[in-house]
Amino acid sequence: MKRWITGIFLALMVLAVGRDSIAQRPGLPPGLMAFVHEDSGSRDPARKLFNLWLMDVQNPAERRRLTNFAFSLRLQDPVWSKDYRQVAFSGDFNNGLRSLEEMSLYAIRFDGTNLRQLTGFGVLGQLPGPSGTVTGRVVPGVQNGTISGCIVSAQGTAETASCDADGRFVLNNVPRDAIWVRAQATVNDSLGGPGLSMGFARITVRPGQMINAGTITLQPTFSKSIQPSWSPDGRRLVLTSHVRSMIRQPNPNTGLLEWRPTSGNQLALWSGGELQPITIPGAELFDLSGADWSPIQDRIACAALGPGAGQAFLVSMNPDGSNARAVYQVPLDSFQVIRLIAQCRWSPDGRQIAFIQSTISLDLTFGWSDLFVINADGTGLRQLTSARAMQFVTSPSWSPDGQYLAFDVQIIANLIAPVVERSDIYALRVDGRGLTQLTNDGRSSQPAWGRGGLALNEAKDESAGFTGRGAINATAPDGWPIARQAVNERPSWPFAWIVDWVREMARTIDRDGGEGR
């Protein structure tokens, strides 16, 4: 495939610095770009502080925070609603003890108001009203397992409790309206695993009384809701549900049982707090992720990864998974690398789909990803960037007029433990010309291009952008350090799940003699 000359400029501009890179860009279409910024400047993943910002595309130096979180957390995947009135994103604001997910979906209005959690059954802040006491017992979900470091929490409160030697707990000050109590602990058995595990139980609290939640069984399974995309009417979202777990499998060399990590993705529809899984009939084994909802038709595009080498597709389908059609399949020209699709975005007119194709070596020593565009009928494939090794183009976003694509370039030094060393945002014409760097601080990523005014300090039509009102402020809830310490720190690359997938594919190819499953 022809590698466009744009790639040469991309390799040079990734290293560009200086005032010119954030000077006015009058040639770009007007708009407000939401993006993720790492505010702390720390290289320690546990201390990184992320917020959503808004940028005037034609004057990138004009910026303002959309969120103002003042404690360490991760935000990712911002996306505008089709009317540009609100932004959905994923984050771990309630990570740890205050939600049933590691990462959940949130939404916020364009003016920084009405921040709310959509998935995970977490509550921002304290539930009001009188409280009661919840008791119960926490047990490991593996035979002959033991638990340590047990912490119990409930919805809508910072109160926590520990477990005694028998796993029993007493949790006080649980709000009347709380509907769940959860526990997490480290579980060990004769195989030395499975490690951090979680469980929960539904509850009905009676103010001033003690209720028994029964037995909470811990399992080494954790979920995330990530990569949201709004339906045209703004009432639904399609999202990626990422699940990671530990399973007992024979060691391929010794044949002895051991605990091994596994993970997978599935699409789901969110509507009014309910999640409905999406599967493609006849392709239930395919891993679905990175979906986007067409602004014109009631169609979803997504990445589909099959169980064998080369089974990576860009797929278009109805929101319920029916009438699925492969738009593009990655080439299979070497068993030394794996190619897969991670993200996709419909053009504003619904005629084209931009997507990211990643190339990763089986031994995880090198990799890169690039931006492609294809017509919705599968014709007219074009590669717009040509990244160098360990440069990852991610997060494509169309300009509202459909003439440009924004994206970021992330530098990853090590795929074994992937951490973003540097990330900046660029814009490029759909014909492959006019590459423009919009940020140069190395800490900006995941652009979402929306409509809007020319200056952030000017009030605009509410359907078009930012009104100039202040961003929402959020400080650490009481007990937050306890919640954060209870969760293992994970790699800061939003697509770290790709590494797990490549590892599994490498094991499959090795086991089957180079043919895949």
Residue, then its C-alpha position, 0 to 999 in steps of 0.5 A: m500500500k502506498r505510504w503517503i508523503t504525509g507520514i514523512f512530515l508526521a515523523l518530523m512534526v512529532l518532535a517540533v516545539g516552539r511558539d509557532s506550533i500553537a500560533q493562530r491557525p486561520g486556515l482550519p475550520p472554526g470549532l471548539m476541540a475538547f481534549v484530554h490534558e495531563d496537568s501535573g507533568s509528573r512521570d509517575p502514573a500514580r500521580k498523573l492528573f487529567n482534565l478535559w479542556l476546550m481549545d479554539v481550533q483556529n487559535p490553539a493558545e485560547r484554552r479553558r478547562l472543562t473539568n477541574f479535578a484536583f486529584s489524581l485520576r484518569l480521563q479518556d475518550p471524550v466525544w461530543s453529542k451530535d448536537y454539540r451540547q454535551v461531552a461524554f467521556s470515560g474516567d475513574f473518578n469513582n474508581g476503587l470503592r465508590s463504583l462497581e467499575e474500574m472506569s465508568l462513563y460520564a457526561i458534562r454540558f459544554d459549559g462545564t455544568n451537569l457533570r454526572q455518572l452514567t454507568g457503574f452505579g456510582v454516585l458523585g458525592q454523598l447520598p443524602g438522608p438518614s443511614g443504617t448499618v450493613t453486615g455480611r461476610v466476604v469469602p474467596g471465590v476459589q477453593n481453599g483460598t484466603i483473603s487479605g487486605c479486605i475493604v468494604s464500601a457502599q454506594g454514595t458514602a466514603e465510609t469503609a470497613s475492614c473484614d475480620a479473620d473470618g471475613r465478617f464485616v460491619l459497615n456503618n453510616v450507609p445511606r438510605d438510598a444506597i443499593w449496593v455494598r461491595a468488597q475487594a481484597t487480595v485472594n491467594d490459593s495454592l497456585g499463588g493467585p488470583g490476586l485482587s478480586m471484587g464482589f458485591a451484593r444488592i441491599t435495601v437499607r433501613p434507617g437506624q437499623m442493621i441489615n444483613a447483606g449475606t455472603i459476598t463472593l470475591q472474583p478476580t474480574f473487573s470491568k470498564s465502560i469506555q469509548p462512548s459514542w452518542s446516538p443521533d437523538g442523544r438519548r443512547l450511547v454505544l460503548t465498549s465494555h472491557v472486562r479483565s480477569m484471571i483464569r487457571q490454565p496449564n503452563p504451555n511449557t510445564g503443563l502445571l496449572e497457573w493463574r494467567p490474565t485474560s481480557g476481552n471487549q464487548l459492545a453495549l448500548w446505554s439507555g437511561g441507566e440500562l446496558q444492553p450487550i451487542t453481539i453479531p449473530g454467528a460471530e459471538l467469538f468476535d471481540l467488538s470495540g471502538a464503536d461510533w454511531s453514524p450521524i445520518q443513519d441508525r448504523i454503528a461502525c466498530a472494530a471486530l477482532g476474531p480468534g485467529a490471525g488476520q481476523a481483524f475487521l472494520v464492521s458496519m451494523n445495526p445497533d442491535g448487531s444485525n445486518a453486519r457487514a465487513v467494510y475492511q479487513v486488515p492484510l495478513d502478510s506476516f506471522q511476525v506482526i499482528r494488525l488490528i483496528a482500535q477506533c473508528r469515526w463516521s464522517p459528518d455526512g455518513r459517507q466515510i469512516a476514519f479508523i486506526q490500524s495498529t501493527i504490533s510485533l508478536d514479541l512486543t518489541f515494536g509497533w505503530s499505528d496509522l490513520f486510514v479513511i475508507n468509504a462506507d461501502g468499502t471502497g476508496l481506502r486511503q492511508l493518511t499517516s505513516a508513523r515510525a516505530m513506537q509512534f501511535v496515531t490514535s483518537p481520530s475526530w472529524s471537523p464538523d465540515g468533514q474536510y479535516l481530521a484531528f488525531d493525536v500521536q502518542i510515543i510509547a517507549n515500551l510495549i511490555a509496560p506501555v506508558v505514554e512518554r509524549s502525546d500531542i494533537y494534530a489536524l490533517r486534511v482528508d486528502g492527506r495535505g495540510l498537516t497542522q500541529l495544535t499542541n506541543d506540550g507533550r501532554s495533550s491527547q484524544p481530541a474531539w472536534g466540535r462546533g463553536g465560536l472563535a474565542l472561549n471568552e465570548a458567549k455563543d449560541e448554546s447549540a454551537g459551543f462554549t458560553g464562557r461560564g466556569a468549569i466544574n470544580a471537583t475536589a477529593p471526596d473524604g476517604w479518597p486516598i483509601a479508595r485509590q490505594a485499594v486498586n492496583e495501578r495499571p499502565s497509563w496507555p488507554f489501549a493497553w488491552i491491545v498488549d494482552w490481545v497480542r500476547e494471547m494471539a502470539r501464544t495461539i500462533d505458537r501453539d498451532g504452528g503459525e496458523g492461528r485458531 
